[in-house]
Amino acid sequence: MDTRFHNQSATTTCGWCIRDEAGMFERAGTAWNHGTHSIIEAEALALLESMQAATSMNMMNKASVKLFQMHDDHRKKGVDIPTENEF
């Protein structure tokens, strides 16, 4: 996922690539948003667009489960992963 700003046309673009658990390409996409945004806003928009694409492919539940399993595995190994409240 990445974003880019176009000052002359006052647009923000983003692109993303979705891969399966083996790292094989599944889908890519782009989106254009009129207006200028902060870097945080642009990255959040790109994340939202990529998550919506994953949802349309019925991938979000699978990705969420993998993320929670990965987090749990790291905790069991003693790897300290800050939670949202710890940031």
HUSUL-V481509 format. One record per residue. RES is the residue in one letter. SS is DSSP state (A for helix, B for strand, O for the rest). Layout:
RES_SS + RES_SS
This chain:
M_O + D_B + T_B + R_B + F_B + H_B + N_O + Q_O + S_O + A_O + T_B + T_B + T_B + C_B + G_B + W_B + C_B + I_B + R_B + D_O + E_O + A_O + G_O + M_O + F_B + E_B + R_B + A_B + G_B + T_B + A_B + W_B + N_B + H_B + G_O + T_O + H_O + S_O + I_A + I_A + E_A + A_A + E_A + A_A + L_A + A_A + L_A + L_A + E_A + S_A + M_A + Q_A + A_A + A_A + T_A + S_A + M_O + N_O + M_O + M_A + N_A + K_A + A_A + S_A + V_A + K_A + L_A + F_A + Q_A + M_A + H_A + D_A + D_A + H_A + R_A + K_A + K_O + G_O + V_O + D_O + I_O + P_O + T_O + E_A + N_A + E_A + F_O
